[in-house]
């Protein structure tokens, strides 16, 4: 079965997360906590009635406002998304037993993402 979940806003890149960690270790933890909380709030409204059967394959479509950020830095945000899914109990775990793999797509920029920047 296939489900579509949409998250609004620009998620931090790997470089932004590393910069936050390097400034002070608690800054990185706070960033991760804040981002996961925002993702969780958006997920809760979209996952009602959905039960997942592992192993799962997830496809991510990353829509950016510009082409400035490297693709690998953008795709790092799946860490925040998966951890938020585990945190709210939507996924039992994001280990290899429950996850089969990932696919990342980066379409041409058509419109600017809306929502909060972290």
N, C-alpha and C positions, 0 to 999 in steps of 0.2 A: 504494500500500500504506500502511496505517496502523499506527503503533507507539505504544505507551504507555510512558512512562518516568516513574517517581515518585521525587521527591527528598524526603527527610525533613529537617525543620528549618526554621527561619525565616531567610530570606535578608535581608541588609541592604537598606534602602530607599535611594533617591537622597539623601534628607536626611541619613541616617546616613553615607553615603559622602562627601558633601560636607563634613560636619562633621569627618570623619576627615582628609580632605585639607587642610582649613583649619587643623587643629591642627598638622600637620607633613606635608609632602609624602610622606615615607617611610611615615607611618602609613596613608595611603590606599593606597599600593602594597602594603603588607603585608596590609591588609584584603582587597584584591582577590586577592592571591596565596593567602591562607589559604582564602578562600571558594571559589575555583576548585579548589584542591586537594581540599577536602571534596566538592565536586560531582563532580570527576573520579573519586574513589574510589567514589562511588555509581553513577556512569554505567558504569564498567568492568564491573561485575557484571550490568548489564542490557542491554548492547548486543552481546554476543557473537553472532556470526553475522548481524548486521544490516548490510546494505550499502545506503546511501542513494544515490538517483539525483537529482541536482539538475535543475531548480530545486525547492526545497522550500517548503512552507507549513507553519508550525508553529503549533500551538494550545497555549496555556498556560492551565491552570486553577490559579488562586492561591487556596489555602485559608489563611485567617488565623484567629488565635485571637479576634480582636475586630474591630470596625469602626473602630478608631482611626486607622489609616494610610490616606492618600489612595491611590486606585487607581493613579495615575500613578507614585507613589513605589514602590509594590509591584512594578509591572510593569517598572521599571528593572532588576530583578534578572535579567531575561532576558539582559542584557549579560554577566553573570557566567556564566550557563549556556552561552551560545553560545561565549564565549571558552574555557571549559573543554572544550567539544566539539571545538573547533579544536585546542586544546592536546594532547588525547589522540589526535588523528588521526581522530576520528569524522566530523567535517566537514572538507572540504578547505579551505574558507574560508567566512566568513559575509558575503561581499559580495553585491551585487545580482545578480551572475551566478549565484550558488548559492542565493540565498534569494528566494522569490517574495513572501512576506509573513508576517504574524503575526496571530493572534487571541488576545485575552485575555478570559478568563471569571473572574468573581469570585462564586462561589456563596455563598449564605447560610452563616454559620458554624454548623456542626453539631457539630464536635468540635475540640479544640485540637490543633494540629500537634505531633507528637512530634519529638524530636531536639535537636540542639545549636543554640544561638543564637550568632551571630557578633558 
